[in-house]
């Protein structure tokens, strides 16, 4: 019977693999660190950092952490609803919505996160740090700050139409 490997619902992107070492009495112990982003291109996205003695082990650990840290974002017209800024350590990030046909204008780690999230038209700029882990964390901080437009209106204008008419 042929084995059918189940196709994952998530797209994964390995952003960075580092070879790291720690010094012990006998010399240096080498291990690998992987930074991975996981997304369904429909608004669900997560990231993970995994360490292991082999590259494949580090990637698997990063993938399982990314599945646990998934967040849901609201996509409006293949973009975000409004411009947003975020800062994580020294990584400063600006995300701006863009009109249809613009595509993703972003660099490096930020681009990978945005693409697997399913955002098709956006402009992003990262200032300060060029540390990929901090850039990914700043991107997630910005995406987490985004609220659905309906929720934003509800929190900004707490009184409902019925309550306003009673006061008049």
CORDA-V499658 format. One line per field, one symbol per residue. phi: phi as a letter, one per 30 degrees, with the letter a starting at -180 (. if undefined). burial: # if it has 24 or more other ideal C-beta (glycine too) atoms within 12 Angstrom, else .. Layout:
# CORDA-V499658
phi->???
burial->???
This chain:
# CORDA-V499658
phi->.ddcdddddcccbddabcccbbcbedkcccbbbbcbcbacibjcbabacbbadcddddddddddddddcdbccccchibcdadbcbbbhcccbbcbdbdejdidcachdddddddddjdcbacbbccidcddddddddddddddddcdedddddddcddceddddddd
burial->.........########..............##########.##########..#..##.###.###.###.####.####..#.#.#..########.....###.###################.....###############......................
